[in-house]
Amino acid sequence: MPDDPLRRFRRWFDEARRAGVPLPEAMALATADTAGRPSVRFVLLKEADEHGFVFFTDARSRKGRELRENPRASAALFWDAIGKQVRLEGRTEGVAPAEVDRYWKTRPRESRLAALSSTQSAPIASRASLVATWRKLARRHPTDDVPRPAYWTGFRLVPDAIEFWRHRDHRLHERELFVRTRRGWTRTLLQP
Ligand SMILES: Cc1cc2nc3c(=O)[nH]c(=O)nc-3n(C[C@H](O)[C@H](O)[C@H](O)COP(=O)(O)O)c2cc1C
């Protein structure tokens, strides 16, 4: 199908990777609390398929809290070397624990220990106390077998809108908006 936005996404992502874009999976992720106050931060996009766009995080973080209260998100990726941006919008859902476990096992021991050492987005007295906690946990878990804490989890953004933006000369950029309907995706061109 020529107008499948997920295939298009994958094509663009591969193009960005081949072009040597550093961290092509860096994705700005916006969430909002129930008062409508937005917040944005980068996360790493770990999966992108017909089920949605997956990232992993600490459920106790600000984004985790906001996604619990208001399970909708918006995200953007920009690849300067190829002059392309993709924007996503949709609902979010939790990733199944077995899938989170699979990803957890691919993470280096040091990163797993870091996830165990930190309560993401909570204040700490000093960086030294964080490092001391990490070292203590490293002694407690001397092998690769570092258990996944329940709060370390994944979210899937299930897009109902995907916009592809392509740089063109004279600021006459190309924008294509795909919107999900019951019968598939509709495609509309937008003015730059
Ligand atoms: C390039 C980049 C990638 C990041 N990837 C992640 C990620 O995948 N998961 C995550 O929880 N935080 C990631 N972070 C840290 C977040 O940007 C953020 O500081 C943290 O998740 C806390 O955000 P919150 O307080 O809004 O929840 C990344 C930061 C950068 C700069």
The ligand as an SDF file (V2000), in Angstrom:
LIG
                    3D

 31 33  0  0  0  0  0  0  0  0999 V2000
   18.5830   11.6390   24.0040 C   0  0  0  0  0  0  0  0  0  0  0  0
   17.8890   11.3130   25.2990 C   0  0  0  0  0  0  0  0  0  0  0  0
   17.2450   10.1020   25.4270 C   0  0  0  0  0  0  0  0  0  0  0  0
   16.5660    9.7790   26.6130 C   0  0  0  0  0  0  0  0  0  0  0  0
   15.8970    8.5900   26.6780 N   0  0  0  0  0  0  0  0  0  0  0  0
   15.1570    8.3270   27.7830 C   0  0  0  0  0  0  0  0  0  0  0  0
   14.3440    7.1500   27.8150 C   0  0  0  0  0  0  0  0  0  0  0  0
   14.2840    6.3500   26.8620 O   0  0  0  0  0  0  0  0  0  0  0  0
   13.6210    6.9310   28.9320 N   0  0  0  0  0  0  0  0  0  0  0  0
   13.6330    7.7960   30.0020 C   0  0  0  0  0  0  0  0  0  0  0  0
   12.9400    7.5420   30.9830 O   0  0  0  0  0  0  0  0  0  0  0  0
   14.3640    8.9210   29.9830 N   0  0  0  0  0  0  0  0  0  0  0  0
   15.1260    9.2140   28.9050 C   0  0  0  0  0  0  0  0  0  0  0  0
   15.8770   10.3680   28.8540 N   0  0  0  0  0  0  0  0  0  0  0  0
   15.7880   11.3030   29.9900 C   0  0  0  0  0  0  0  0  0  0  0  0
   14.5120   12.1510   29.8270 C   0  0  0  0  0  0  0  0  0  0  0  0
   14.7120   13.1540   28.8490 O   0  0  0  0  0  0  0  0  0  0  0  0
   14.0560   12.8040   31.1520 C   0  0  0  0  0  0  0  0  0  0  0  0
   15.1030   13.5560   31.7320 O   0  0  0  0  0  0  0  0  0  0  0  0
   13.5830   11.7700   32.1710 C   0  0  0  0  0  0  0  0  0  0  0  0
   12.8910   10.6930   31.5520 O   0  0  0  0  0  0  0  0  0  0  0  0
   12.6550   12.4150   33.2080 C   0  0  0  0  0  0  0  0  0  0  0  0
   11.5590   13.0270   32.5620 O   0  0  0  0  0  0  0  0  0  0  0  0
   10.1930   13.3920   33.3190 P   0  0  0  0  0  0  0  0  0  0  0  0
   10.5870   14.0070   34.6630 O   0  0  0  0  0  0  0  0  0  0  0  0
    9.5070   14.3880   32.4670 O   0  0  0  0  0  0  0  0  0  0  0  0
    9.4160   12.1310   33.4960 O   0  0  0  0  0  0  0  0  0  0  0  0
   16.5780   10.7000   27.6960 C   0  0  0  0  0  0  0  0  0  0  0  0
   17.2470   11.9140   27.5530 C   0  0  0  0  0  0  0  0  0  0  0  0
   17.8950   12.2180   26.3810 C   0  0  0  0  0  0  0  0  0  0  0  0
   18.6080   13.5560   26.2650 C   0  0  0  0  0  0  0  0  0  0  0  0
  1  2  1  0
  2  3  1  0
  2 30  2  0
  3  4  2  0
  4  5  1  0
  4 28  1  0
  5  6  2  0
  6  7  1  0
  6 13  1  0
  7  8  2  0
  7  9  1  0
  9 10  1  0
 10 11  2  0
 10 12  1  0
 12 13  2  0
 13 14  1  0
 14 15  1  0
 14 28  1  0
 15 16  1  0
 16 17  1  0
 16 18  1  0
 18 19  1  0
 18 20  1  0
 20 21  1  0
 20 22  1  0
 22 23  1  0
 23 24  1  0
 24 25  2  0
 24 26  1  0
 24 27  1  0
 28 29  2  0
 29 30  1  0
 30 31  1  0
M  END
$$$$
